[in-house]
Amino acid sequence: MADINSLSDRLLFGIPKKGRLHENCLSLLSGADVNFHRPNRLDIALVYNLPIALVFLPAADIPKYVADGNVDLGITGQDMVEESQVGDKVEQLLELGFGKCKLQVQVPIKSNIKKVEELVGKRIVTSFEVLAGAYFEDLDKKYLSDDQKKEGMKTKIDYVSGSVEAACALGLADGIESGETMRAAGLHPISTLNSTQAILIRNKHSSNNSLITKLTSRIKGVIAAQKYVLLNYNIQRNFLSKATKITPGRQAPTISPLDDNEWVEVQSMVRKDDVAEIMDRLEEIGAKDILVFKIDNCRV
C-alpha cells in the first residue's frame, strides 16, 4: 500500500469510500478515463494514466481533508461542506447531479405537530448538528418569548450518528432532522432546510492547478454526456431551415451533403429528456433515417 507521505508528486483526490455516493463516483471516474486498481479495498489507489492518487475516505470527512490541504480535490455532499463549516477554505468546482436529497425536519405521522415552530424549545436529534443548530437558533429567536429566553429555554440539539429515525420511536426526541423521507419509520417532513447533491471541491491553495483543470474538464464532459445524445438524420434541403430550428445543437448542427443533392445529413446534440419529442417533430416534416447515439464523454 502506498503511504500518503510518499505521494508528493501526485494530486490527491478524496473519494467517498462507501455509501450513496461511492458507486456514482466510480462510474464518473471511469467515464473520465481515470484508470486505477484498488487492491483488497485499500484506502489509497494509484491512477495508471495520470499523476493522481485516489484516497478513499468517509464522505463526511472529505470537506475537512480538502480544507486542510491533506487532499487537493474531493467529492462530497453540499450539506457536508456546510456542516463542516469550511466553505471559506474550499472552492466548489462542479455540481455532479447525483446524491440528491433534501435535509428535512421530520416528526411522527401520529403526532399533532404540523408546523416546525411547534418544535421550538423541544428536543431534536440529528447527524447534522451544525446545520440543525443554526436553523433552530433562528426559530428560537423568532418564536420564544422574552421570558422563555431569560429562563434559558432553547431547542435542544442532540447528535446521533446512524439511524436517527429510531429516536422518535424510542421516545428520545420530539423531532428529527434527516436527509431522507422516512415514511416507513412512521415519520413525515414538516420543513425543509435545504436541498443538496454531490459536488466536486478543491483546496483553494492547491498547487496542482493544471491537473485540476484537466480533471474538472473531463468530469464536466461526463456530466454533459449523461444529459445529451447525438441525433443523426437526413432531411430534404427545402425543409432544412425548419429542421435546424428543431435541432439547433449547443452551438450549431453539423450539415453534410449527400449524393442526392436534394437531401442533406444533419447531426446535432439534443437533450436526452427531449429526444422522443424531437424525433416526432422531425418525422412530421419528412426527416428520414433518424438515429440516436449515446455519448460517453464530450467537451461542451
C-alpha positions in Angstrom: 0.0 0.0 0.0 1.3 3.4 -0.9 2.0 5.8 2.0 0.3 9.1 1.6 3.5 10.9 2.6 5.3 9.4 -0.4 2.8 10.8 -2.9 4.0 14.4 -3.1 4.3 14.1 -6.9 0.7 13.2 -7.3 -2.6 15.1 -7.0 -4.6 13.6 -4.1 -8.3 13.1 -4.8 -10.6 12.3 -2.0 -13.4 9.8 -3.0 -16.2 8.5 -0.7 -15.3 5.0 0.4 -18.8 3.7 0.7 -22.4 4.8 0.9 -24.8 6.5 -1.6 -22.0 8.5 -3.3 -19.4 5.7 -3.8 -20.8 3.8 -6.8 -21.7 7.0 -8.7 -18.1 8.3 -8.1 -16.6 5.1 -9.6 -18.8 5.5 -12.7 -17.8 9.1 -13.0 -14.1 8.3 -12.8 -14.5 5.6 -15.4 -16.2 8.0 -17.8 -13.4 10.5 -17.2 -10.8 7.8 -18.2 -9.3 7.8 -14.7 -7.9 4.2 -14.6 -6.9 2.6 -11.3 -7.0 -0.6 -9.4 -7.9 -0.7 -5.7 -6.3 -3.8 -4.3 -8.1 -5.5 -1.4 -10.2 -2.4 -0.8 -7.2 -0.5 0.5 -7.8 3.2 1.0 -5.2 4.5 -1.4 -5.1 3.6 -5.1 -2.7 4.9 -7.7 -4.1 6.1 -11.1 -2.2 4.5 -14.0 -2.6 7.1 -16.7 -2.5 10.4 -14.7 -0.3 11.6 -11.8 -3.2 11.1 -9.3 -3.7 9.1 -6.2 -7.3 8.3 -5.0 -7.8 8.5 -1.3 -10.9 6.7 -0.1 -12.4 8.5 2.9 -15.8 8.8 4.7 -17.8 11.3 2.7 -18.4 13.4 5.8 -14.6 13.8 6.4 -13.7 14.9 2.8 -14.6 18.6 3.3 -12.1 18.9 6.2 -9.4 16.9 4.4 -9.7 19.2 1.4 -9.9 22.4 3.5 -6.8 21.4 5.5 -4.9 20.6 2.3 -4.5 16.9 3.1 -6.0 16.2 -0.3 -6.2 18.5 -3.3 -9.6 17.6 -4.6 -12.7 15.7 -3.3 -16.2 14.6 -4.0 -18.7 15.0 -1.2 -22.2 16.4 -0.4 -23.0 20.1 -0.4 -24.6 19.5 3.0 -21.4 18.0 4.3 -19.4 21.1 3.3 -21.8 23.3 5.1 -21.9 21.1 8.2 -18.1 21.1 8.3 -18.0 24.9 8.2 -15.1 25.0 5.7 -16.8 26.9 2.9 -14.2 29.7 3.1 -11.3 27.2 2.6 -12.7 25.2 -0.3 -13.9 26.1 -3.8 -16.9 24.3 -5.4 -16.0 23.4 -8.9 -19.0 21.4 -10.2 -22.4 20.1 -9.2 -22.4 16.4 -10.1 -26.1 15.7 -10.5 -26.2 12.6 -8.2 -26.6 12.0 -4.5 -29.6 14.4 -4.4 -31.6 14.7 -1.3 -33.4 17.1 1.0 -32.4 17.9 4.5 -35.7 17.9 6.4 -37.3 18.2 9.8 -39.5 15.2 10.3 -41.9 14.2 13.1 -44.1 11.1 13.8 -47.1 11.0 11.5 -49.3 10.2 14.5 -48.2 13.3 16.4 -50.2 16.5 16.4 -47.2 18.6 15.3 -48.0 20.3 12.0 -45.5 23.3 11.9 -41.8 23.4 12.6 -42.3 26.2 15.1 -44.1 23.8 17.4 -40.8 22.1 18.0 -39.2 25.2 19.4 -37.9 24.5 22.9 -38.1 20.8 22.4 -35.5 18.1 21.6 -34.2 17.4 18.1 -31.8 14.6 17.1 -29.7 14.8 14.0 -26.5 13.8 12.4 -26.2 17.4 11.1 -26.0 19.3 14.4 -24.3 22.4 12.9 -27.0 23.0 10.3 -29.8 21.9 12.6 -28.4 24.1 15.4 -28.3 27.2 13.2 -31.8 26.5 11.8 -33.4 26.1 15.2 -31.4 29.0 16.7 -33.2 31.3 14.2 -36.5 29.8 15.1 -35.8 30.2 18.9 -35.1 33.9 18.3 -38.3 34.3 16.4 -40.8 32.2 18.5 -39.5 32.0 22.1 -40.9 34.7 24.4 -38.6 37.1 26.2 -39.4 35.4 29.5 -38.5 32.0 28.0 -35.2 33.3 26.7 -34.4 34.8 30.1 -35.1 31.4 31.6 -32.5 29.9 29.2 -35.0 27.9 27.2 -33.9 26.8 23.8 -34.3 23.9 21.4 -32.0 21.1 22.4 -30.0 19.6 19.5 -28.5 16.2 20.1 -26.1 14.5 17.8 -26.8 10.9 16.7 -24.8 9.0 14.1 -26.6 6.4 12.1 -30.3 5.7 12.4 -31.8 8.9 13.7 -35.3 7.6 12.7 -35.3 5.3 15.8 -35.1 8.3 18.2 -38.7 9.3 18.0 -40.0 5.7 18.3 -37.8 5.3 21.4 -39.1 8.5 22.9 -35.7 10.1 22.7 -36.8 13.1 20.7 -39.8 15.2 19.6 -38.5 15.5 16.0 -35.5 14.6 13.9 -33.5 16.4 11.2 -32.8 14.0 8.3 -31.6 13.7 4.7 -34.3 11.2 3.7 -38.1 11.0 4.0 -38.7 8.2 6.4 -42.4 7.3 6.0 -41.6 3.6 6.5 -40.5 4.6 10.0 -43.7 6.4 10.7 -42.3 9.9 10.1 -43.1 12.7 7.7 -41.5 16.0 6.8 -42.8 19.3 8.1 -40.0 21.6 6.9 -37.0 21.5 4.5 -33.7 23.1 5.5 -32.1 22.7 2.1 -31.6 20.6 -1.0 -28.3 19.0 -1.6 -26.3 16.9 -4.1 -22.8 15.7 -4.7 -20.2 18.3 -5.6 -16.6 18.4 -6.7 -14.5 20.7 -4.4 -10.8 21.7 -4.3 -8.5 23.3 -1.9 -8.1 27.0 -2.7 -4.4 26.8 -2.3 -3.5 23.6 -4.2 -0.5 23.9 -6.5 -1.9 21.3 -9.0 -3.9 23.8 -10.9 -3.3 22.5 -14.4 -4.2 18.9 -13.4 -7.2 20.0 -11.5 -8.4 22.0 -14.6 -7.9 18.9 -16.8 -9.7 16.5 -14.5 -12.5 19.0 -13.9 -13.0 19.4 -17.7 -13.1 15.6 -18.1 -15.7 15.2 -15.3 -17.7 18.1 -16.7 -17.7 16.3 -20.1 -19.0 13.1 -18.5 -21.9 15.0 -16.8 -22.8 16.7 -20.1 -22.7 13.4 -21.9 -25.2 12.0 -19.4 -27.7 14.8 -20.4 -27.3 14.7 -24.2 -27.4 12.3 -27.1 -26.2 12.7 -30.7 -29.1 12.8 -33.2 -28.4 12.0 -36.8 -31.0 12.3 -39.6 -31.5 13.0 -43.3 -33.7 15.9 -44.5 -34.7 17.5 -47.8 -32.9 20.8 -48.3 -36.2 22.7 -48.6 -37.1 21.6 -45.0 -33.6 22.2 -43.6 -34.5 25.5 -42.0 -37.4 24.0 -40.1 -35.3 21.0 -39.1 -32.4 23.1 -37.7 -34.9 25.1 -35.6 -35.9 21.8 -34.0 -32.3 20.7 -33.5 -30.2 23.8 -33.2 -27.5 22.0 -31.2 -25.4 23.5 -28.5 -23.5 25.8 -31.0 -24.9 24.8 -34.4 -25.8 21.5 -36.1 -23.4 19.8 -38.5 -24.8 19.6 -42.0 -23.2 17.3 -44.7 -24.2 16.9 -48.3 -25.5 13.6 -49.7 -25.2 12.0 -53.1 -28.7 13.2 -53.8 -28.3 16.9 -53.9 -31.9 17.5 -52.7 -31.0 15.9 -49.3 -28.5 16.6 -46.5 -27.4 14.8 -43.4 -27.7 16.6 -40.0 -26.0 15.8 -36.8 -26.9 17.6 -33.6 -26.6 17.2 -29.8 -30.0 17.2 -28.1 -31.1 16.8 -24.5 -31.8 13.2 -23.7 -35.0 14.1 -21.9 -36.4 15.7 -25.1 -35.2 13.2 -27.8 -38.5 11.4 -28.3 -40.5 14.6 -28.9 -37.8 15.9 -31.2 -37.8 12.7 -33.2 -41.6 13.1 -33.6 -41.3 16.6 -34.8 -38.6 15.7 -37.3 -40.6 12.9 -38.7 -43.6 15.2 -39.2 -41.5 17.4 -41.5 -40.2 14.5 -43.5 -36.9 13.6 -41.9 -35.7 10.0 -42.6 -33.1 7.6 -41.1 -33.4 9.2 -37.7 -30.7 7.7 -35.4 -29.8 8.3 -31.8 -26.3 7.7 -30.5 -25.2 7.6 -26.9 -22.4 10.0 -25.9 -19.9 8.6 -23.4 -17.9 11.8 -23.0 -17.7 15.2 -24.6 -16.4 18.8 -24.2 -19.0 21.5 -24.4 
